[in-house]
Amino acid sequence: MKTKKKISITIDESLYRAVDQASRRFKVARSQLAQEALSLWLKKKTEALMIKGYKEMAVEDQGLAEIFLNAQREVLR
């Protein structure tokens, strides 16, 4: 069973009005909109970190591949 926690945030008035308007337009509670927005933000940040990590790993893997290739060339001489 999932539990919910209550948080308090401070946002610009213009953003509040936009969220309030969207809440009414889409018939969704403001808290649900905030929850979805936070989830999307976390997903985006996590994906960005993963992309960065994979790119860094690719550079390391390329370096290792070159070392192994050179070692193999030495062995095959």
Secondary structure as UniProt FT lines:
FT   HELIX           13..26
FT   HELIX           30..76
//
